[in-house]
């Protein structure tokens, strides 16, 4: 507890944009997020009052960090499970726990566990040789079990020759059928240690090159029973895996129904729309969950909400500050979130959110705003 | 400019809750608010990464502070005008400027200027003796020209004897007629150096003992022409006084129409509802204004928005953290803002906001939530 305020201290391991936005939510709750960052220039370290520098793989740094926190949680999924267990053994609260987090860290474990639970997943198999891959059938999707994100570690394979080096690398791999994809959906659910859950409306996520570029909330033209089924599936996974905090369940919509693609156990890009678009943001909800506070209302704050990611674009001779001026002049109602990051082509440097009564209008406004920030020029009609 | 982000640095003098909430808004815009605070335990100093300790009356501290900012602005109105002029003379941007801010610092100057402009004000006069007060007529409202806030420095006087000590103190005083008050209203308007203005819907403010306890947005049962007139008045005052940043115009509704009560040139308690209740919060709008960014949309985010202040209450044997649990369980849709302050009876320690379709429902929810935080028990029906 912070003796100055009488309120708990949540520590977040990792200083990226998720910690940055969680700090904003913590401020409203009377708190100040404590952040373990690698560098003073990281997104969250630029804005938080209470930053410890250190690596998420350094157990000594983690121990020091945890001692000054009431609860420890994560900006990313890269903290080794044995370190989490060591912190818990020392009496610290860490959410989500290692037993849950392993399923977000390891795709092989995740697929096996979801199959055991009878949750819908693509046909899959572990593979360790070209022969096993051929036996599974091509084309298919090969994934490294560990370490992938934003499309890295995921390979659409038509011919074994394409991944011969990967097969020889010794990396643990799984293969999945290439499903007939109608679109991608996602569901956020929060779960407290007590077991209270709160689930958000199902959203549609639009991907480009494996990176989420746009989120539509609620997912348009989704049958009510399918939406309800997706929410129930997310709740069941959170319960069965013992998740505490936010769980994002990424789904493929196929002609045969929904299948689970990925799990993330933290606030997630597919939930950034909740900052203005839901009564309770995913960042506040994550704090409530790890603190065992009662969950907040997940209702939509507007009939249509669209989030568009802002990626680093070509230089184009216009500074980010000038781009922001143009965006604000063109779209006075669009909400901007910049992460304080140096621009690099393809890097997520922020997002924008448009709210309103009409989905098509919100998409157009978010696209125009995102285009200004990414390219420094107007989107051609 | 912050060379790490390519975005401007706004410095705010004063480390209270207004700076705290402005920091939240700055984070979204890719910035980090720089704060000049008296103490490490002040509301904003607890949460901001970039804090300089120093007094707002110490010109050397102000000079050091201003050197590291692109623009300097204020959490309160207590910085001496000559210090502001000295910073501007040294080449710093300071908004609002001393010429505008004097009207928020000195009620005598404000009343004289508004009278010159033909703006509606209560009948008033400067007084320096009991005889002048009697000549003005009693009962009346006597105010110290400088230094008052939250009802301090304001005296409803029925008999000269009641303020005989004040009259003898040498404090500069004005007297105003005790208007027949139907209710109090307020309007927020933001103005940029370029002169762009953005005005928010008119709200009703409910006061107790001179402290704002509740704000209803939009003001219920207000004729459209009266609302429009109030917005036009606020815009005219902002323009005539050369305000840059937020201006809050507090109004009395009387049988003869609206009259101006007070002016504040900063984000203001009567605008806290905008955080969730308007597309652009007053804190973001203030940053946009002082940076000469295009203004944001001021539209309501819900048909009805109610803010209730949370004051420090009796101890009652329940910690603020326990009170927060009860509030969250009882009112999952109410938004909480705690300022990280030690509880003292009557001190503003936070606020809550309820949004929805029905004003009466929002008032009831906000009242229940505020009651839990203030008293640590349920509001009796």
Interface residues (C-beta under 8 A of the other chain):
Chain A: X1 X4 X5 X6 X7 X8 X20 X21 X23 X24 X26 X27 X28 X29 X30 X31 X32 X41 X45 X46 X47 X48 X49 X51 X276 X279 X280 X288 X293 X294 X295 X296 X297 X299 X301 X302 X319 X320 X321 X324 X325 X328 X329 X332 X333 X335 X336 X337 X338 X339 X340 X341 X342 X343 X350 X355
Chain B: X1 X4 X5 X6 X7 X8 X20 X21 X23 X24 X26 X27 X28 X29 X30 X31 X32 X41 X45 X46 X47 X48 X49 X51 X276 X279 X280 X288 X293 X294 X295 X296 X297 X299 X301 X302 X319 X320 X321 X324 X325 X328 X329 X332 X333 X335 X336 X337 X338 X339 X340 X341 X342 X343 X350 X355
